[in-house]
Amino acid sequence: MLILSLAVMVVGALISAVTSDLLTMIASRALQGFAMGALPLGIGLMRDTLPRERLGSAIAVMSSSLGVGGGLVLPAAALVAQHTDWHTLFYGAAGVGTLSILLTLVAVPESPIRAEGTFDTVGALGPSAGLVLFLLPLTKGGD
């Protein structure tokens, strides 16, 4: 699942890199959102593979990397966008995603724990439909 979420992100970044169409850009940015699954998946993998005494600090380091990474990458992205074509940012994201996939394949062990269960389709679609039915009248009610 970790590799799959990163691969979908790479596809989204590559589509964003080659398009200037707004709707295509929105759809490809949505695909890039799949990378957000990497954090909980990584924490789950750490929980399954690390000794209990190292787990807390490992999760803290992984979580803090979001803040540090955001603090460093946003100014760097502004410099890249200012001095090159903005499409370069998406090629860079695709490269980082590809590197992440390769490092995951090489350095992250397969989890020894397998969860039993099935996908809850009603549980996934029910709240989504409920939110749409609730939010659609709020946002389009005036129209």
C-alpha positions as CSV (number, residue, x, y, z in Angstrom):
1,M,0.0,0.0,0.0
2,L,2.9,2.4,0.7
3,I,4.4,1.8,-2.7
4,L,1.0,2.1,-4.3
5,S,0.2,5.4,-2.7
6,L,3.6,6.8,-3.7
7,A,3.2,5.5,-7.3
8,V,-0.2,7.2,-7.6
9,M,1.5,10.4,-6.3
10,V,4.2,10.1,-8.9
11,V,1.7,9.7,-11.7
12,G,-0.2,12.8,-10.5
13,A,3.0,14.8,-10.4
14,L,4.0,13.8,-13.9
15,I,0.5,14.7,-15.2
16,S,0.8,18.1,-13.4
17,A,4.2,18.6,-14.9
18,V,3.0,18.2,-18.5
19,T,-0.3,20.1,-18.4
20,S,-1.5,23.7,-18.1
21,D,-5.2,22.8,-18.2
22,L,-6.9,23.7,-15.0
23,L,-9.3,20.7,-14.7
24,T,-6.4,18.3,-15.5
25,M,-4.3,20.0,-12.9
26,I,-6.9,19.7,-10.3
27,A,-7.4,16.0,-11.0
28,S,-3.7,15.4,-11.0
29,R,-3.2,17.3,-7.7
30,A,-5.9,15.1,-6.2
31,L,-3.8,12.1,-7.3
32,Q,-0.8,13.6,-5.5
33,G,-2.9,13.6,-2.3
34,F,-2.5,9.8,-2.2
35,A,0.9,10.4,-0.8
36,M,-0.7,11.6,2.4
37,G,-1.3,7.9,3.2
38,A,2.4,7.4,3.5
39,L,2.5,8.8,7.1
40,P,0.0,6.5,8.7
41,L,1.3,3.6,6.7
42,G,4.8,4.3,7.8
43,I,3.8,4.6,11.4
44,G,2.0,1.3,11.1
45,L,5.1,-0.4,9.6
46,M,7.2,1.0,12.4
47,R,4.7,-0.3,15.0
48,D,5.0,-3.8,13.4
49,T,8.7,-3.9,13.0
50,L,10.5,-1.8,15.6
51,P,11.1,-2.7,19.2
52,R,8.7,-1.1,21.7
53,E,11.4,1.0,23.3
54,R,12.4,2.7,20.0
55,L,8.9,3.2,18.7
56,G,8.0,6.5,20.4
57,S,11.2,8.3,19.2
58,A,10.8,6.8,15.7
59,I,7.3,8.1,15.4
60,A,8.3,11.5,16.7
61,V,11.1,11.8,14.1
62,M,8.8,10.8,11.3
63,S,6.1,13.2,12.4
64,S,8.5,16.1,12.9
65,S,9.8,15.6,9.4
66,L,6.5,17.0,8.1
67,G,7.0,20.3,9.9
68,V,10.7,20.6,9.1
69,G,10.2,19.5,5.5
70,G,7.4,22.0,5.0
71,G,9.5,24.7,6.5
72,L,12.4,24.0,4.2
73,V,10.6,23.0,1.0
74,L,8.2,25.9,0.7
75,P,10.9,28.6,0.3
76,A,12.9,26.3,-2.0
77,A,9.8,25.8,-4.1
78,A,9.3,29.5,-4.3
79,L,12.9,29.9,-5.6
80,V,12.4,27.2,-8.2
81,A,9.1,28.7,-9.4
82,Q,10.6,32.2,-9.6
83,H,13.8,31.2,-11.5
84,T,12.5,28.3,-13.7
85,D,9.2,27.1,-15.2
86,W,6.7,26.2,-12.5
87,H,6.3,22.7,-14.2
88,T,9.8,22.0,-12.8
89,L,8.3,21.7,-9.3
90,F,6.2,18.7,-10.4
91,Y,9.1,17.0,-12.1
92,G,11.0,17.4,-8.8
93,A,8.0,15.9,-6.9
94,A,7.9,13.0,-9.3
95,G,11.7,12.5,-8.8
96,V,11.4,12.5,-5.0
97,G,8.4,10.2,-5.2
98,T,10.3,7.7,-7.4
99,L,13.3,7.9,-5.1
100,S,11.0,7.2,-2.1
101,I,9.6,4.1,-3.9
102,L,13.1,2.8,-4.6
103,L,14.2,3.4,-1.0
104,T,11.1,1.7,0.3
105,L,11.8,-1.3,-1.8
106,V,15.4,-1.5,-0.6
107,A,15.2,-0.4,3.0
108,V,11.7,-1.0,4.4
109,P,11.0,-4.6,5.4
110,E,7.6,-6.2,4.7
111,S,5.4,-6.2,7.8
112,P,5.2,-9.6,9.4
113,I,1.6,-8.9,10.7
114,R,-1.4,-9.5,8.5
115,A,-4.7,-8.0,9.4
116,E,-7.9,-10.0,8.9
117,G,-10.9,-8.2,7.5
118,T,-12.7,-6.9,4.5
119,F,-13.3,-3.5,3.0
120,D,-16.5,-1.8,4.4
121,T,-18.1,-0.4,1.3
122,V,-21.2,0.8,3.0
123,G,-19.1,2.4,5.7
124,A,-17.0,4.2,3.1
125,L,-19.8,5.4,0.8
126,G,-22.4,6.2,3.5
127,P,-20.5,9.0,5.2
128,S,-19.4,10.4,1.8
129,A,-23.0,10.5,0.5
130,G,-24.2,12.0,3.8
131,L,-21.5,14.7,3.6
132,V,-22.4,15.6,0.0
133,L,-26.1,15.7,0.9
134,F,-25.4,18.0,3.8
135,L,-22.8,20.2,2.2
136,L,-24.3,20.6,-1.3
137,P,-27.3,22.6,0.0
138,L,-25.1,24.7,2.1
139,T,-22.8,25.7,-0.7
140,K,-25.3,25.9,-3.6
141,G,-28.4,26.8,-1.6
142,G,-28.1,30.5,-2.6
143,D,-28.0,29.6,-6.3
